[in-house]
Amino acid sequence: RWLEGFYYCASGDAPPVPDGERPMAWVAPGTQLRARLRYPDGPLPWLSGDDLAFYAGEFARAGFSGGLNRYRCVDLDWEDLRAFHGAPIRQPSLFIGGEGDGPTMWGAGSISRYSQTLPSLHASVILPDVGHWMQQEDAPGVNAALLDFLGSI
């Protein structure tokens, strides 16, 4: 059940975090993420029971190491990409974010500078009422943005 709570809390369906409270992803030392989760009142329209069971089964089988290892080595990006610090990315690009997605909100300053850092940016699409799972929460919106981008290159 906790996986459903995790998906829900990072989605656009979850109510906003009340003022003064920290977001779900903030876990104090000595506590557990599980204690911060909230759960939906009913099924999520974009996450079928079969899909949730599949994801839970795969995490039970393989664990979370793969996903967590990405965060464990994030500091290596600064070392590996040091030669490119400040260099714009000139390839055709598209940004798609969810209005309620933590990384989209935390990265708002960077997103606002995309005209300088991504000079070949086709579009920056922020999907309304969508959280972290944008390809599931708004598959038609994501597909439309991708098809528009692909049609432009």
Protein Blocks (a to p, Z undefined) as FASTA:
>chain_A
ZZmmmmmmmmmkbccddehiacfklccehiafklmpccdfbdcfklcfklmmmmmmmmmm
nommlmmmmmmmmmmmmmmmmmmgoiacfbdcdddddfklmklmmmmmmmmmmmmmmmmb
fbdcddehiafklmlmmmmlmmmmmmmmmmmZZ
